[in-house]
Amino acid sequence: MSNETKSGSGIEHLLKRHWFTLLVAIIAIVFIVINRTQTKINFLFAEVDTSQWLALTVAAVLGLLVGVFLGRK
């Protein structure tokens, strides 16, 4: 079997198995990119002025990490 056949079937398998995850990731990336304004974030006793895209990226990465660690058996 050639490498092209293996990689093609691997991509197809990935898309069939994880299509929803990929769709959510694409939507999240688009949402993060279009939110580029400055915002004020209050967390517990701290207040920070930052870009919305940065805050959304941090929240997405933290959510991903929590999902990965909770999903392990």
FENZIBEL-V531102 format. One line per field, one symbol per residue. burial: b if it has 9 or more other C-alpha atoms within 8 Angstrom, else e. A space follows every 50 residues. Layout:
BEGIN
burial=???
END
This chain:
BEGIN
burial=eeeeebeeeeeeebbeeebeebeeeeebeeebeeebeeeeeeeeeeeeeb bbbebbbeebeeeeeeeeeeeee
END
